[in-house]
Amino acid sequence: MMRFTTSRRIGHALGCLLLALSASTATARDDETHHLDGEARQIADWLIACQRAGWEDGDIETYLGQWHADAVLVLARTEEPGAYDQHIPLERLEPTRRLRMTEVNNGTTLSFSDIRVQVDGDDAVVNWRAVTTGPDAVFRELMRERYTLKRAEEGWHVLENRAWFLGIEQRGAKTMFTEQHWARVDAAAQEATLANEPRKLRVALLDAYRFPEAHAAAIEATELGNADADDWAWRGFLAVIASDAGDARDAFIRARELDPEIALPPYAKNVFAQPPAEADLDE
């Protein structure tokens, strides 16, 4: 997992993390779904188009249109349920996506392979491998995803999206997330926990893809007596991954107050582009 010591490194590199992201097409590209037929292919093409609409075109409404009102995104480390699964209901997912899905032609690409679709009446399951390639191909992230869908009168909706991480590549160096890998990063997280150093702990937990815990450690770091702009930038970044859009906005604002030159993830600029709240105007 990526290791960062300051928010300047966050600003240059962390924008790639967890992006399911060149201009998109309306359907799957590069014959990604050519092996499918009929409704199975229609579902896969539509689902891929929804992902690319949001991440590549900043079309948040099309992206959100795929989700059922009770939908849940599950970010996980393995295919089977585990202790570190992060369950994100739509009500928490939407604000974070609205914060992030504004970058058009952001230099990243999303490709799909090994796409499998099962349709059983009004139920469907889609499985695929997704590879995110960051700007200049410096960073790649490999995931496997499973979508559970239900048909309604207006069309299909996603009830659950389970996404688990398979590995990353940084500047040509690959790291696959085996059982041994997870054991190693969990051991490092335990060591950081015992050391009672929240700055080290937030990085160790980020390495372990234990995002809500990493966010909690980042909050602890901002409560230290010597907390600085870097600490608040880390808190904002990890709040986004933990799907706490409100805390992310507050943290980025505080980081900029402490250091106007602080480097933040690219999407953080959306926080500062928004008009002030009515309460602020009355002061």
C-alpha positions in Angstrom: 0.0 0.0 0.0 1.1 3.6 -0.6 3.1 5.3 2.1 2.9 9.0 2.6 4.5 11.2 5.3 3.0 14.6 4.3 -0.1 15.9 2.7 2.1 17.2 -0.2 2.6 13.6 -1.1 -1.1 13.0 -0.7 -1.9 15.8 -3.1 0.3 14.2 -5.8 -0.5 10.6 -5.4 -3.5 9.8 -3.2 -6.0 11.0 -5.8 -5.8 7.6 -7.5 -6.8 5.5 -4.5 -10.3 4.0 -4.7 -11.1 5.6 -8.0 -13.2 3.4 -10.2 -12.6 5.6 -13.1 -10.1 9.9 -21.0 -13.3 10.6 -22.2 -15.9 7.8 -21.8 -18.1 6.1 -24.3 -21.8 5.3 -23.8 -21.1 1.6 -23.6 -18.3 -0.8 -22.8 -15.2 -0.2 -24.9 -12.6 -2.5 -26.4 -15.2 -5.3 -26.8 -15.3 -5.8 -23.1 -18.8 -7.4 -23.3 -18.6 -9.0 -26.8 -18.9 -12.4 -25.3 -22.3 -11.7 -23.7 -25.6 -11.8 -25.4 -29.1 -10.3 -25.1 -30.1 -8.9 -21.8 -26.9 -10.0 -20.1 -24.9 -7.8 -22.4 -27.4 -4.9 -22.0 -27.0 -5.0 -18.2 -23.2 -5.2 -18.3 -23.0 -2.3 -20.8 -25.4 -0.2 -18.8 -23.5 -0.9 -15.5 -20.2 0.0 -17.1 -21.6 3.2 -18.6 -22.9 4.3 -15.1 -19.5 3.8 -13.6 -17.7 5.8 -16.4 -20.4 8.5 -16.4 -19.6 9.3 -12.8 -15.9 8.8 -12.5 -14.8 10.0 -16.0 -17.5 12.5 -17.0 -18.5 13.9 -13.7 -22.1 12.9 -14.5 -23.2 12.2 -10.9 -26.9 11.9 -11.7 -26.3 9.0 -14.2 -24.0 7.4 -11.7 -26.5 7.6 -8.9 -29.2 6.4 -11.1 -27.9 2.8 -11.0 -28.5 2.5 -7.2 -31.5 1.3 -5.4 -32.6 3.6 -2.5 -31.5 0.9 0.0 -28.3 0.0 -1.8 -25.0 -0.7 0.0 -21.4 -0.5 -1.2 -19.2 -3.0 0.5 -15.4 -2.3 0.3 -13.6 -5.4 1.3 -10.3 -7.1 1.4 -11.5 -10.5 0.2 -14.4 -12.0 -1.7 -15.9 -13.6 1.5 -17.3 -11.4 4.3 -14.6 -10.4 6.8 -14.0 -8.4 9.9 -12.8 -5.4 8.0 -15.6 -5.0 5.5 -16.8 -1.4 5.2 -20.5 -1.2 4.6 -21.5 2.2 3.0 -25.2 2.8 2.5 -26.3 5.1 -0.3 -27.1 7.9 2.1 -23.4 8.1 3.0 -22.1 7.2 -0.4 -23.9 9.9 -2.3 -22.3 12.9 -0.5 -18.8 11.5 -0.9 -19.4 10.8 -4.6 -20.8 14.3 -5.2 -17.6 15.6 -3.6 -15.3 13.5 -5.8 -17.1 13.1 -9.1 -16.4 16.4 -10.8 -13.1 15.7 -12.5 -13.5 15.3 -16.3 -10.6 14.0 -18.3 -8.6 13.4 -15.1 -6.0 11.3 -16.8 -7.2 8.0 -15.4 -8.8 5.1 -17.2 -11.0 2.2 -16.1 -11.0 -1.2 -17.9 -13.0 -4.3 -17.3 -12.4 -8.0 -18.0 -13.7 -11.4 -17.1 -17.2 -10.1 -17.1 -19.9 -12.6 -16.0 -23.6 -12.0 -15.9 -26.3 -14.2 -14.4 -29.9 -13.3 -15.0 -32.7 -15.1 -13.2 -36.1 -13.4 -13.8 -36.0 -10.1 -12.0 -32.7 -10.8 -10.3 -29.2 -10.5 -11.8 -25.6 -10.8 -10.6 -22.6 -9.2 -12.4 -19.0 -10.1 -11.7 -15.9 -8.5 -13.2 -12.3 -7.5 -12.8 -11.7 -3.8 -12.9 -8.3 -2.1 -13.3 -7.8 1.5 -12.6 -4.8 3.2 -14.2 -3.8 6.5 -12.9 -2.3 9.5 -14.7 0.9 8.6 -16.6 0.3 4.9 -15.7 2.2 5.5 -12.4 -0.4 3.7 -10.3 -2.7 0.8 -11.1 -5.3 -0.8 -8.8 -6.8 -4.2 -9.4 -10.2 -5.1 -7.9 -12.9 -7.7 -8.3 -16.5 -6.6 -8.0 -19.8 -8.3 -7.6 -23.1 -6.4 -8.3 -26.4 -7.8 -7.1 -29.3 -6.2 -9.0 -33.1 -6.2 -9.0 -35.4 -5.3 -11.8 -38.1 -2.6 -11.3 -40.6 -1.1 -13.6 -38.2 1.6 -14.7 -35.3 -0.8 -15.1 -32.5 -2.4 -13.1 -31.1 -1.1 -9.9 -28.0 -2.1 -7.9 -28.9 -3.5 -4.4 -25.3 -4.3 -3.4 -21.9 -3.7 -4.8 -19.2 -5.8 -3.1 -15.7 -4.7 -4.2 -12.5 -6.4 -3.0 -8.9 -5.4 -3.6 -6.6 -7.8 -5.4 -3.4 -5.7 -5.7 -1.7 -2.6 -6.9 1.2 -1.6 -9.2 3.3 1.5 -8.6 5.9 2.5 -11.2 6.0 -1.1 -12.4 6.4 -2.7 -9.0 3.4 -5.0 -8.3 2.0 -6.0 -4.9 -0.6 -8.7 -4.8 -2.8 -8.9 -1.8 -2.3 -12.4 -0.6 -3.2 -13.8 2.8 0.5 -13.3 3.7 0.2 -9.6 2.7 -2.8 -9.0 4.8 -1.2 -10.7 7.8 1.9 -8.5 7.4 0.0 -5.2 7.2 -2.2 -6.2 10.1 0.8 -6.9 12.2 2.2 -3.5 11.4 -1.1 -1.9 12.3 -1.1 -3.8 15.6 2.4 -2.6 16.3 1.4 1.0 15.6 -1.6 0.6 17.9 0.6 -0.5 20.7 2.9 2.4 20.1 0.0 4.8 20.6 1.2 7.1 17.8 -1.8 8.1 15.8 0.3 9.5 12.9 2.0 6.2 12.4 -1.3 4.3 13.0 -3.3 6.2 10.3 -0.7 5.1 7.7 -0.5 1.6 9.0 -4.3 1.2 8.9 -4.4 2.8 5.4 -1.9 0.2 4.3 -4.2 -2.4 5.7 -7.2 -1.0 3.9 -8.9 -0.6 7.2 -10.3 2.8 6.2 -12.8 3.7 9.0 -10.1 2.8 11.6 -7.5 4.9 9.7 -10.0 7.8 9.7 -10.4 7.5 13.5 -6.6 7.5 13.9 -6.4 10.7 11.7 -9.0 12.3 14.0 -6.8 11.5 17.0 -3.8 13.0 15.2 -5.7 16.3 14.8 -6.4 16.3 18.6 -2.7 16.3 19.4 -1.3 19.5 20.9 1.1 19.9 17.9 -1.4 19.1 15.2 -0.7 20.9 11.9 -2.0 21.3 8.4 -0.7 18.0 7.3 -2.7 16.3 10.0 -5.9 17.9 8.9 -5.2 17.1 5.3 -4.7 13.4 6.2 -8.0 13.6 8.2 -9.8 15.0 5.2 -8.4 12.4 2.8 -9.2 9.5 5.1 -12.7 10.9 5.8 -13.4 10.7 2.1 -12.4 7.0 2.0 -14.4 6.4 5.1 -17.4 8.0 3.4 -17.7 10.9 5.9 -18.1 13.9 3.5 -18.9 16.4 6.2 -15.8 15.7 8.1 -13.8 15.7 4.9 -15.0 19.2 4.1 -14.3 20.5 7.6 -10.8 19.0 7.6 -9.8 20.4 4.3 -10.9 23.8 5.3 -9.0 23.6 8.5 -5.9 22.4 6.7 -6.1 25.4 4.3 -6.6 27.8 7.2 -3.4 26.5 8.8 -1.4 26.5 5.6 -2.8 28.3 2.5 -0.2 26.5 0.4 -1.0 23.0 1.6 -1.3 20.4 -1.1 -4.6 18.6 -1.0 -6.2 15.9 -3.2 -7.4 17.4 -6.5 -11.1 16.9 -5.6 -10.7 19.0 -2.4 -10.9 22.2 -4.6 -14.7 21.4 -4.8 -15.0 22.2 -1.1 -13.6 25.7 -1.6 -15.6 26.3 -4.8 -18.9 26.1 -2.9 -20.6 29.3 -1.7 -20.6 29.8 2.1 -23.5 28.6 4.1 -26.3 31.0 5.0 -25.2 31.0 8.6 -21.8 32.3 7.6 -23.4 35.1 5.5 -25.3 36.4 8.5 -22.2 36.8 10.7 
